[in-house]
Amino acid sequence: MKLTFQHKRISGILTVLPARELSFLEEMKNYNFPEARSLKLMEVMGYDKRRVVKEGDCLSDLAVFGLKHLFERGLLRPEEIDALLVVTHSPDYILPPTSNVIQGRLCLKQDTLCLDISQACAGFVVGLAQGFMLLEQESIRKVILINGDILSQRTSPKDRSIYPLIGDALTISILERDAQSPPIHAEIKMDGSRGDALMIPAGGIRLPCSPETAVLEDAGDNNLRAKDHLRMEGSAIFNFVQTEVPPLVESLLARAGTPVREVDYFLCHQSNRFMLQKLAEKMNIPQEKVPKNVVENFGNSSGATIPVAITFNLAAKLKNEHARICLIGYGGGLTWATMLMNIGKLAFCELITFL
Amino acid sequence: MKPISEILQEIRPEYDFATSQDYINDGMLDSFDVMTLVAALEKNYSISIPGTAIAPENFRNAQAIQEMLNHCRAHP
């Protein structure tokens, strides 16, 4: 799917991170692996620190905290919000939608379009595309795009393939019309036939959570996980990313008439350091144009990692000037998506801690 | 430069790799070991292994790894 948007921009980005920090070195003893093996993996993958919520905290708690932060500082007025778009696969409830929950808790106007989108690591690009489409409507002048996941509650502490990677985070991006903004190009692809490579088997209607789905099982790799937990076929996902993502980005840049040298940053979903290094090599992109430091500082928070990378690495720059940025998301679904746009002169670009 | 067998032994010292012709299906290397192995091979042989070469069939045994390395050298 090739998409083009005219006269749209991101005007501000806020990241909300939980205060609780976990350390891979302290958690290593939980895994069913020799310490030396885990240490080698730490170096290759970039495992170190990560942020997770305390038990009971949900996505709407982080969202309400972040939006109140913006209201209190005069960076956003509640009555300006025409659409509230929440991209997550860890909602507060199956029903009502988390976007409605947030709208209700903040007493936003009834003329707010609340939409939940169930997407994973490509969720920032998918959310931007949907948000820009909403801005085609005259009555929608400001879209609040929320990307976030609370996956630490759905991963097994005995699963070294997932648990040390996952962090919780939420980001709030403000999308608006802007007559001065250059065209934004995007390409999005999906393949549901490979969806079981990254999934949480239990918790929906197909397989409701039960005492049986909570039982830890060894899938043959010394990692223990239950059907309630997130599971990933590491090799399949790695090969999917290395095979599918580079041609999609190449197609986007060709369509936009923008060579790699004219792109300031390639902001990829922060899956792990190794994956990003290999992706940059494959696409012939200088490594310094591809930030890779989110996993080691905060963990992989699914669809939130791209805006987390922006607020962590580029805040000072993007408050004062524009940069030509290629966004690249890939993951559960399977979904892979890329977008080329100018981002800059942001009213705010910051990272705050949820207390 | 260390031989491939020595690098494998450092990653999984509990296994005798000489006894297997299929490290993946025999459970001697999982996907995380393969990533660790790639990083070690790149450092040891001063080459770059492309992401698309990181597939189970290229790490099935020492011969497959050697052929993959030869291919990487011939097509940098």
Interface residues (C-beta under 8 A of the other chain):
Chain A: P34 R37 K40 L41 E43 V44 M45 R160 S161 G220 D221 N222 G234 S235 F238 N239 V241 Q242 T243 F274 M275 K278 L279 E281 K282
Chain B: I11 R12 E14 G27 D30 S31 F32 D33 V34 M35 T36 V38 A39 S48 P50 G51 T52 I54 A55 P56
